[in-house]
């Protein structure tokens, strides 16, 4: 019996030791990763935009060509949207370049503190086009709430930065990165020009309060099959879009602006795009206001993507692909910023009652 007890204790100690070792290795990996990121950031800032973009593009293409599952998934989603518009060889090229743009997001975040300032905003193409800039600033002055809707397109991480440089104060919804050190850095860049950040967890009710105060919010709202969403066709797929944006806009009489940032051919040169801007006067006579708002902003997002599909993050598409992987159709992703959690819509609807 004593021998059995000793054996059991040894096994328990071995398990605890194994867990401790794995935790230590994980911590070491994160620490090394953070050190590598800081070193990379210093190098990229030192060499400037063109060499930084070239370096990251080579690394991205190398990884993409070796990652079969990533490549196949991205190409399949790209093909579903563009199969009747582009040849197969073009689709493969668009999918590959889209992955490069994904990696350039990190470069943009690392270069932004050095290059993006109020006096350099126009130099890098960071100005919101007229008449939309004047309309948004006027709404801000008279305290009319604004919902800025965007998608996983181009350097979307920089949207709060450019909004602030244009004098637009907004609260952007985001999901924290699991690497806390990187997340702190990312948020320090995003908030550097005056915009606030709100975590996706429990965001819906906080967003309602922000809009009630006549302020602006910014959301990533990609349609991806929310169970109680509005049925739509998006990028060649039958899916549903969350009702959250429509509920918020109708309740608070908010202006809805569909915005995106597009990279230009020159490294670290951008173009801010307002694909659509509409408000209460546009949906006053609609039989189903929420459906009208949802379909209209999704159509505007789709327009942006089709104009430059190589800058869309195809790996973030869910919709029919998520449904085929999960027969019960459960939602996945962030509350509002990924546009997938219809619990946010239900919370808002309950508050309406």
C-alpha positions in Angstrom: 0.0 0.0 0.0 2.9 2.3 0.9 4.5 1.5 -2.4 1.2 2.3 -4.3 0.9 5.6 -2.5 4.5 6.6 -3.3 3.9 5.7 -7.0 0.7 7.8 -7.1 2.5 10.7 -5.5 5.4 10.4 -8.0 2.9 10.4 -10.9 1.1 13.5 -9.5 4.4 15.3 -9.0 5.5 14.3 -12.6 2.2 15.7 -14.0 2.6 19.0 -12.0 6.2 19.2 -13.2 5.1 18.6 -16.7 2.5 21.4 -16.5 5.0 23.7 -15.0 7.5 23.0 -17.7 5.0 23.6 -20.4 3.9 26.9 -18.8 7.5 28.0 -18.5 8.2 27.1 -22.1 5.1 29.0 -23.2 6.2 32.0 -21.2 9.6 31.9 -22.7 8.2 31.7 -26.2 6.0 34.7 -25.6 9.0 36.6 -24.1 11.2 35.7 -27.1 8.4 36.6 -29.5 8.0 40.1 -27.9 11.7 40.7 -28.0 11.7 39.7 -31.7 8.8 42.0 -32.4 10.5 45.0 -30.7 13.7 44.3 -32.6 11.7 44.0 -35.9 9.9 47.3 -35.1 13.2 49.1 -34.6 14.6 47.7 -37.9 11.5 48.6 -39.9 11.3 52.1 -38.5 15.0 52.6 -39.3 14.9 51.3 -42.9 11.7 53.1 -43.8 8.5 52.1 -45.6 9.8 50.6 -48.9 12.3 48.1 -47.5 9.9 47.3 -44.6 7.1 46.4 -47.1 9.5 44.4 -49.3 10.9 42.4 -46.4 7.4 41.6 -45.0 6.1 40.7 -48.4 8.9 38.2 -49.0 8.2 36.6 -45.6 4.4 36.5 -46.2 4.7 34.9 -49.7 7.1 32.3 -48.4 4.8 31.3 -45.5 1.7 31.4 -47.8 3.3 29.1 -50.3 4.2 26.5 -47.6 0.9 26.7 -45.7 -1.4 24.5 -47.7 -4.4 24.7 -45.4 -4.2 28.5 -45.2 -3.8 28.8 -48.9 -6.7 26.4 -49.8 -9.0 28.1 -47.3 -8.3 31.6 -48.6 -8.6 30.6 -52.3 -11.9 28.8 -51.7 -13.4 31.9 -50.1 -12.0 34.1 -52.8 -13.3 31.8 -55.5 -16.8 31.8 -54.1 -16.9 35.6 -54.4 -15.0 36.1 -57.6 -15.5 32.9 -59.6 -17.7 34.5 -62.1 -15.6 37.7 -62.3 -12.0 36.5 -62.5 -10.1 33.7 -64.0 -8.7 30.9 -61.8 -5.1 32.2 -62.1 -6.2 35.7 -61.1 -8.1 34.3 -58.0 -4.9 32.5 -56.9 -2.9 35.7 -57.3 -5.5 37.8 -55.4 -5.6 35.3 -52.6 -1.8 35.3 -52.3 -1.6 39.1 -52.4 -4.3 39.4 -49.8 -2.2 37.4 -47.4 0.7 39.8 -48.0 -1.6 42.7 -47.2 -2.5 40.9 -44.0 1.2 40.9 -43.0 1.6 44.6 -44.0 -0.9 45.4 -41.3 1.9 44.8 -38.7 4.3 46.9 -40.7 1.7 49.8 -40.7 1.3 49.6 -37.0 5.1 49.7 -36.5 5.6 52.6 -38.9 2.7 54.7 -37.8 4.2 56.3 -34.7 7.2 57.6 -36.8 5.3 58.8 -39.8 1.7 59.7 -39.0 1.2 63.1 -37.4 -1.3 65.9 -37.9 1.1 67.8 -40.2 1.9 64.7 -42.3 -1.7 63.3 -42.6 -2.2 64.6 -46.2 1.3 63.5 -47.3 0.3 59.8 -46.6 -3.2 60.1 -48.0 -5.0 60.1 -44.6 -7.6 62.7 -45.3 -11.3 61.7 -45.3 -12.7 62.9 -48.7 -15.2 65.7 -49.1 -18.0 66.2 -48.7 -18.0 63.4 -46.2 -15.4 64.9 -43.8 -17.5 68.1 -43.5 -20.7 66.1 -43.0 -19.1 64.0 -40.2 -17.6 67.0 -38.5 -20.9 68.8 -38.6 -22.6 65.8 -37.1 -20.0 65.8 -34.3 -20.6 69.5 -33.7 -24.3 69.2 -33.4 -23.9 65.9 -31.4 -25.7 63.7 -33.8 -24.5 60.1 -33.3 -22.5 58.4 -36.0 -21.8 54.7 -36.7 -18.7 54.1 -38.8 -18.8 50.6 -40.2 -15.8 48.9 -41.8 -14.5 45.5 -42.6 -11.3 43.5 -42.7 -9.9 45.5 -45.6 -6.6 47.1 -46.1 -4.9 48.6 -43.0 -8.1 48.5 -40.9 -6.1 48.7 -37.7 -5.2 52.3 -38.7 -8.8 53.5 -39.0 -8.9 55.0 -35.4 -5.6 56.8 -36.1 -6.8 58.4 -39.3 -10.2 59.3 -37.8 -8.4 61.2 -35.0 -6.1 62.9 -37.5 -9.2 64.2 -39.3 -10.6 65.6 -36.1 -13.3 62.8 -35.8 -13.5 61.5 -32.3 -14.9 57.9 -32.2 -14.9 54.9 -29.9 -13.8 51.8 -31.8 -14.7 48.3 -30.8 -12.0 45.7 -30.8 -11.1 42.2 -29.5 -7.9 42.2 -27.4 -5.0 40.3 -28.9 -4.0 37.3 -26.8 -0.4 38.6 -26.6 -0.9 41.3 -23.9 2.4 43.1 -24.7 1.5 43.3 -28.4 -2.1 44.3 -27.6 -0.8 47.2 -25.4 1.4 48.4 -28.2 -1.4 48.1 -30.8 -3.8 50.1 -28.7 -1.2 52.7 -27.9 -1.0 53.3 -31.7 -4.7 53.3 -32.3 -5.5 55.7 -29.5 -2.6 58.1 -30.2 -4.7 60.6 -32.1 -7.7 60.9 -29.7 -10.0 58.0 -30.5 -11.0 55.6 -27.7 -11.2 51.8 -27.7 -13.8 49.5 -26.3 -13.4 45.7 -25.9 -16.0 43.6 -27.8 -17.0 41.8 -24.6 -20.3 43.4 -23.5 -19.9 46.2 -26.0 -23.5 46.5 -27.2 -25.0 48.3 -24.2 -21.9 50.5 -23.8 -22.2 51.5 -27.5 -25.9 52.4 -26.9 -24.8 54.8 -24.1 -22.1 56.3 -26.3 -24.5 57.0 -29.1 -27.1 58.4 -26.7 -24.5 61.0 -25.7 -24.3 62.1 -29.4 -20.9 60.6 -30.1 -19.4 58.3 -32.8 -18.5 54.6 -32.7 -16.5 52.5 -35.2 -17.3 48.8 -35.8 -15.9 45.9 -37.8 -19.2 44.4 -39.0 -18.5 41.5 -41.4 -21.6 39.4 -42.2 -20.9 35.8 -41.2 -24.1 33.9 -40.4 -25.5 35.2 -37.2 -28.5 32.9 -36.3 -31.0 35.7 -35.9 -29.5 38.1 -38.4 -30.9 39.6 -41.6 -30.7 37.2 -44.6 -28.4 38.6 -47.3 -26.1 37.6 -50.2 -22.6 38.7 -49.5 -19.5 38.0 -51.6 -21.2 35.2 -53.5 -22.6 33.5 -50.5 -26.1 33.3 -48.9 -25.6 34.3 -45.3 -27.0 36.5 -42.6 -25.7 39.8 -41.1 -26.2 40.8 -37.5 -28.9 43.3 -36.7 -26.8 45.3 -34.3 -25.9 48.2 -36.5 -29.5 48.5 -37.6 -30.9 48.4 -34.1 -28.4 51.0 -32.9 -28.9 53.3 -35.9 -32.7 53.2 -35.7 -32.9 53.7 -32.0 -30.5 56.7 -31.8 -31.2 58.3 -35.2 -27.5 57.8 -36.1 -25.8 58.5 -39.3 -24.3 55.3 -40.8 -21.0 55.8 -42.7 -19.3 52.8 -44.4 -15.6 53.5 -44.4 -12.4 51.7 -45.4 -8.7 52.4 -45.9 -7.1 51.3 -49.2 -3.3 50.9 -49.7 -1.9 52.5 -52.8 0.9 51.3 -54.9 3.5 53.4 -53.1 4.5 51.9 -49.7 2.8 53.5 -46.7 0.4 55.6 -49.0 -3.3 55.3 -48.3 -6.7 56.3 -49.5 -9.6 56.7 -47.2 -12.9 55.6 -48.8 -16.4 56.4 -47.7 -18.5 53.9 -49.7 -21.9 55.1 -48.4 -23.3 57.6 -45.9 -27.0 57.7 -45.0 -29.2 58.5 -42.1 -32.8 58.6 -40.7 -34.2 60.5 -43.7 -33.2 57.6 -45.9 -35.1 55.0 -43.9 -38.0 57.0 -42.7 -40.5 55.3 -45.1 -39.0 51.8 -45.0 -41.3 49.0 -43.9 -38.4 47.2 -42.1 -35.9 49.8 -41.0 -33.4 47.4 -39.5 -33.3 45.2 -42.7 -32.9 48.3 -44.9 -29.9 49.6 -42.8 -28.3 46.2 -42.7 -28.6 45.4 -46.4 -27.5 48.9 -47.4 -24.3 48.9 -45.3 -23.5 45.3 -46.4 -23.8 46.3 -50.0 -21.5 49.2 -49.4 -18.9 46.9 -47.8 -19.2 44.5 -50.7 -18.6 47.4 -53.1 -15.3 48.3 -51.4 -14.1 44.7 -51.5 -14.9 44.1 -55.1 -13.1 47.3 -56.1 -9.9 45.9 -54.6 -10.3 42.2 -53.6 -6.6 41.7 -53.0 -6.8 43.9 -49.9 -9.6 41.9 -48.2 -8.8 39.5 -45.5 -10.4 36.4 -47.0 -9.3 34.2 -44.1 -11.8 36.0 -41.9 -14.8 35.0 -44.0 -17.1 32.6 -42.3 -20.7 32.4 -43.6 -21.4 29.2 -45.6 -17.9 27.8 -44.7 -18.7 28.1 -41.0 -22.1 26.5 -41.5 -20.6 23.5 -43.4 -18.2 23.0 -40.5 -20.8 23.3 -37.8 -24.2 21.8 -38.7 -26.0 23.7 -35.9 -24.9 27.0 -37.3 -23.5 28.4 -34.1 -22.1 31.9 -34.3 -18.3 32.5 -34.1 -16.2 35.5 -33.6 -16.4 38.9 -31.9 -19.5 40.6 -30.5 -19.8 43.5 -32.9 -16.4 44.0 -34.4 -16.7 40.7 -36.3 -20.4 41.1 -36.7 -21.3 37.6 -35.6 -22.7 37.6 -32.1 -26.4 38.1 -32.4 -26.6 38.1 -28.6 -25.7 41.8 -28.9 -28.7 42.3 -31.1 -30.9 40.5 -28.6 -29.6 42.6 -25.7 -30.4 45.8 -27.6 -33.8 44.5 -28.6 -34.6 43.7 -25.0 -33.5 47.1 -23.9 -35.9 48.6 -26.5 -38.9 46.9 -24.8 
